[in-house]
Amino acid sequence: MGIRIDKKTAAYALRTAFTEAVEASDLPEYWIYLARSLREEKAPRTYTPALCVALLARACNEAVDPLSIKEEYSDRSYSHRTLAHGVLVPLSVELGFDLKATGREPLNNQPFFRYDHYSEIERIQRSARPYFEHLQSALQMVDAEGYTRQQAQSALAAVLTVCIEAARKKRRVVSGSAIVEASLIAQTESFVTSGADMPRKLQACVAAALDMTYPKVASRRLNDPSRDFPGDVHALREDGSPLLAVEVRGKPVTPEELEQFVRSVADAEIPRAALVVHTDGHRSLLANERTTIRLERDYGRVVKVSESVSSFMRDLFVWSSHDTLEILSSFPDGMYKRMSEIEVAQHELDRWADLFPDEG
């Protein structure tokens, strides 16, 4: 009972539909629209592979009932779980199209695993019902209109164009962000540590980075005699009191100087202390990991030490609540504004702006 679809036949049909998706320009708009709707945020992840596997089955055999779920249901039924697991999912990885659902068996779950046929499905979440009805209606149309193998293949190709584009967007975001992220860190360190006004640029970098993590950040001018609190940059509470004090140094810092800073932070009743230092002559304070542990124990304050611009910037990308792409687009402008506030030389401002022409 039922129809068993040969894996080699199905793989050939899927590869052919994929080629058509890449090369054809006149694919049916109805299926493109449906595929896009099934990728909306509220749509269940299983519906995209369910649509693909039903069209694939019909592209293999015109006798197939596209609404069937299990092979045992009737003499026109096929196992959509077997076809998805054995052909659709492996080839989605090989060919590079995105099914929205992840995992080796995307159809081994609600609402499909306990039913034999779409007509039997009754329990659907309210938010998912419109999408299920669209999916079911589309497959009913395939069966009612007697779709040929070629028509089903073209419909599948149209759906795959949406899956292919989704995969491309993910690759652009993931690989593109990683490249630009590393590039931003490298460019920032190179800029801060070369040219004029290195101490000011380093302080501006710290302030701009903290802007990506804290809602309120204060940065003072260099050598400001009216210091109310220890440190050069401060993350502030809503009432204006410091939550974090950051000392920014472009010259070597000794363990004694670090302890002096932490002591002053404790005396000012600021809960967190950080040091950002970048210079070739600096001897690492982190070589002895007990240095910060002792300071935290003795002064009751959390102590963080970053010994390069790149190390500090990597912390930004790890701990910021902002989306990575938001940091990539906002940091260059924030850095420019912070440098302006601290009166970095105009030619250095221009040099920074030239690195990021789109950010102005």
C-alpha positions in Angstrom: 0.0 0.0 0.0 1.2 3.5 -0.8 4.0 4.8 -3.1 7.7 4.4 -2.3 9.8 7.1 -3.9 13.3 6.1 -4.9 15.9 8.3 -3.3 18.0 8.5 -6.5 14.9 9.7 -8.5 14.0 12.2 -5.8 17.6 13.5 -5.6 17.7 14.0 -9.4 14.3 15.8 -9.3 15.5 18.1 -6.5 18.8 18.9 -8.2 16.9 19.7 -11.4 14.5 22.0 -9.5 17.5 23.7 -7.8 19.1 24.3 -11.2 15.9 25.7 -12.5 15.6 28.0 -9.4 19.1 29.4 -10.0 18.8 29.8 -13.8 15.1 30.4 -14.6 13.5 33.9 -14.6 9.8 33.0 -15.1 8.9 30.8 -12.2 5.3 30.9 -10.9 4.8 33.9 -8.5 2.1 32.1 -6.5 4.6 29.7 -5.1 7.2 32.4 -4.4 4.6 34.4 -2.5 3.6 31.3 -0.5 7.2 30.4 0.3 7.9 33.9 1.6 4.7 33.9 3.8 5.8 30.6 5.3 9.1 32.1 6.3 7.5 34.9 8.3 8.5 35.0 12.0 5.2 33.6 13.3 5.1 30.8 10.8 6.1 27.4 12.2 9.6 26.3 11.0 8.2 22.9 9.8 6.0 24.3 7.1 8.7 25.2 4.6 10.2 21.7 4.5 6.6 20.3 4.5 5.9 22.3 1.3 9.2 21.4 -0.3 8.8 17.7 0.3 5.2 17.6 -0.9 6.2 19.3 -4.2 9.3 17.1 -4.5 7.1 13.9 -4.1 4.7 15.1 -6.9 7.7 16.0 -9.1 8.8 12.3 -8.8 5.4 10.7 -9.3 2.2 12.3 -10.7 0.1 9.8 -8.8 1.3 11.0 -5.4 -1.2 12.6 -3.1 0.7 15.7 -1.9 -1.5 15.9 1.2 -0.4 12.5 2.5 1.9 12.2 5.5 2.4 8.4 5.9 2.7 5.8 3.3 0.1 3.6 4.9 -2.8 6.0 4.5 -3.8 5.0 0.9 -2.4 3.6 -2.3 -1.5 7.2 -3.4 0.3 8.1 -0.2 4.1 8.4 0.5 6.2 8.9 3.6 7.0 12.6 3.7 9.2 12.1 6.8 11.4 9.5 5.0 11.7 11.7 1.9 12.6 14.8 4.0 15.2 12.9 6.1 16.7 10.9 3.2 16.8 13.5 0.4 15.6 17.0 1.2 17.7 17.7 4.3 21.0 16.3 3.0 20.7 18.1 -0.3 19.7 21.4 1.4 23.1 21.2 3.1 25.0 20.1 -0.1 23.4 22.6 -2.4 23.1 25.4 0.1 19.4 26.4 0.5 17.7 27.1 3.8 14.7 25.1 4.9 14.0 27.4 7.9 13.8 24.3 10.1 17.0 22.8 11.5 17.8 19.3 12.4 17.9 16.0 10.4 14.2 15.3 10.7 12.3 18.5 10.5 8.9 16.8 10.0 9.2 14.5 13.0 7.2 16.9 15.1 3.9 18.8 15.4 1.6 18.8 13.7 2.7 16.0 11.4 4.1 13.1 13.4 0.8 11.7 14.9 -1.3 12.0 11.7 -1.4 10.1 8.4 -2.9 12.8 6.2 -3.4 16.6 6.2 -7.2 16.0 6.4 -6.8 14.4 9.8 -5.0 17.3 11.4 -7.3 19.2 13.8 -5.1 20.6 16.6 -3.2 23.7 15.3 -2.1 26.6 17.4 -4.1 29.7 16.8 -1.1 31.7 15.7 -0.1 28.9 13.2 -3.5 28.2 11.8 -3.4 30.8 9.0 -0.1 29.4 7.7 -1.3 25.8 8.0 -4.5 26.7 6.0 -2.4 28.4 3.3 -0.1 25.3 3.1 -3.0 22.9 3.0 -4.9 24.9 0.4 -1.9 25.0 -1.9 -1.4 21.3 -1.7 -5.1 20.7 -2.3 -4.8 22.8 -5.5 -1.8 20.7 -6.7 -3.9 17.6 -6.3 -7.2 19.1 -7.7 -5.5 20.6 -10.8 -3.6 17.4 -11.4 -0.1 18.9 -11.4 2.3 17.1 -13.7 5.8 16.3 -12.7 7.0 19.3 -14.6 4.5 21.7 -13.0 5.4 20.4 -9.6 9.1 20.8 -10.3 8.6 24.4 -11.4 6.6 25.1 -8.3 9.4 23.5 -6.2 12.0 25.6 -8.1 10.0 28.8 -7.2 10.0 27.8 -3.5 13.7 27.0 -3.7 14.5 30.5 -4.9 13.2 31.8 -1.6 15.2 29.2 0.3 18.3 30.0 -1.7 18.0 33.8 -1.0 17.5 33.1 2.7 20.7 31.0 2.8 22.6 33.8 1.0 21.4 36.4 3.5 22.5 34.2 6.4 26.0 33.7 4.8 26.3 37.5 4.3 25.4 38.3 7.9 27.5 35.5 9.5 30.7 35.6 7.3 30.4 39.3 6.4 29.9 40.4 10.0 32.9 38.3 11.1 35.1 39.9 8.5 34.0 43.4 9.2 34.1 42.9 12.9 37.7 41.8 12.7 38.4 44.6 10.3 36.9 47.2 12.6 39.0 46.0 15.6 42.2 46.0 13.5 41.5 49.4 11.9 40.6 51.0 15.3 43.8 49.7 17.0 45.9 50.8 14.0 44.4 54.3 14.0 44.5 54.8 17.8 48.2 53.8 18.0 49.5 55.7 15.1 49.6 59.4 14.2 49.0 62.2 16.6 47.0 62.5 19.9 47.3 58.9 20.8 46.2 59.4 24.5 43.1 61.3 23.4 42.2 58.8 20.7 42.6 55.9 23.2 40.3 57.6 25.7 37.7 58.4 22.9 37.9 54.8 21.8 37.1 53.6 25.4 34.2 56.0 25.7 32.7 55.2 22.3 32.9 51.4 23.1 31.2 51.9 26.5 28.5 53.8 24.7 27.6 50.5 23.0 27.2 48.9 26.4 26.0 51.5 28.9 23.2 54.1 28.4 25.1 56.9 30.0 28.8 57.4 29.7 31.0 60.4 30.7 34.5 61.2 29.4 36.6 64.1 30.7 39.2 66.1 28.9 42.8 65.0 29.4 44.5 66.4 32.4 41.3 67.9 33.7 42.2 69.5 37.1 38.5 69.4 38.3 38.3 65.6 38.7 35.5 64.6 41.0 36.1 60.8 40.6 39.1 58.6 39.8 39.4 57.4 36.2 39.1 59.0 32.8 35.8 57.5 31.5 32.8 56.6 33.7 29.6 54.5 33.1 26.9 56.3 35.1 23.8 55.4 36.9 20.5 57.2 36.3 21.3 59.6 39.2 24.7 60.5 37.7 26.8 58.5 40.2 29.6 56.3 38.7 29.0 52.6 38.3 32.3 51.9 36.5 35.5 53.9 36.5 38.0 53.3 33.7 41.6 54.5 33.8 43.0 54.9 30.2 46.8 54.9 29.8 49.0 55.2 26.8 52.1 54.5 28.8 53.3 51.6 31.0 51.4 51.0 34.2 53.0 49.3 37.2 51.3 47.0 39.7 51.7 49.7 42.3 49.9 52.2 40.0 47.1 49.8 39.3 46.6 49.2 43.1 46.6 53.0 43.7 43.9 53.4 41.1 41.8 50.5 42.6 42.2 52.0 46.1 41.0 55.4 44.9 38.0 53.7 43.2 37.1 52.0 46.5 37.5 55.2 48.4 35.1 56.9 46.0 32.6 54.0 46.6 32.6 53.1 42.9 31.8 49.3 42.5 33.8 48.5 39.4 37.3 49.5 38.2 38.9 48.9 34.8 42.2 49.7 33.3 42.8 50.0 29.6 46.4 50.4 28.6 48.2 50.2 25.3 51.9 50.8 24.8 54.8 48.8 23.6 56.8 49.3 26.8 54.1 48.0 29.1 54.8 44.9 31.1 51.8 42.7 31.5 49.9 43.0 34.8 48.1 39.8 33.9 51.2 37.6 33.9 50.4 36.9 37.5 46.7 36.1 37.5 46.5 36.6 41.2 47.2 40.3 40.8 43.6 41.3 40.1 42.3 38.6 42.5 44.2 40.1 45.4 43.0 43.6 44.6 39.4 42.4 44.4 39.8 40.7 47.8 41.6 43.6 49.5 39.4 46.4 48.1 36.1 44.7 47.5 35.8 45.9 43.9 35.6 44.1 40.6 38.8 44.8 38.6 39.2 44.4 34.8 42.4 45.0 32.9 42.7 45.2 29.1 46.3 45.6 27.8 45.6 46.4 24.1 43.0 48.2 22.1 42.1 45.0 20.3 41.6 43.1 23.6 39.3 45.8 24.8 37.3 46.0 21.5 36.8 42.2 21.5 35.2 42.5 25.0 32.9 45.1 23.5 31.6 42.6 20.9 31.2 39.9 23.5 29.4 41.8 26.2 27.5 44.5 24.5 23.7 44.2 24.4 23.7 45.8 21.0 23.4 43.6 17.9 26.7 43.1 16.1 25.6 44.9 13.0 24.4 47.8 15.1 27.9 48.1 16.7 29.5 47.9 13.2 27.3 50.8 11.9 27.3 52.9 15.1 30.8 52.7 16.5 32.6 54.7 13.8 30.3 57.7 14.2 30.4 57.4 18.0 34.2 57.3 17.9 34.2 60.5 15.8 31.9 62.3 18.2 34.0 61.3 21.3 37.2 62.4 19.6 35.6 65.8 18.8 34.5 66.2 22.5 38.0 65.5 23.8 39.5 67.9 21.1 41.5 65.4 19.0 43.3 67.2 16.2 41.2 67.9 13.1 43.5 66.0 10.8 43.1 62.9 12.9 39.3 63.3 12.8 39.6 63.5 9.0 41.8 60.5 8.9 39.2 58.5 10.9 36.4 59.7 8.7 38.3 58.6 5.6 38.3 55.0 6.9 34.5 55.0 7.1 33.2 57.2 4.3 29.7 55.9 4.5 29.4 56.8 8.2 30.2 60.4 7.5 
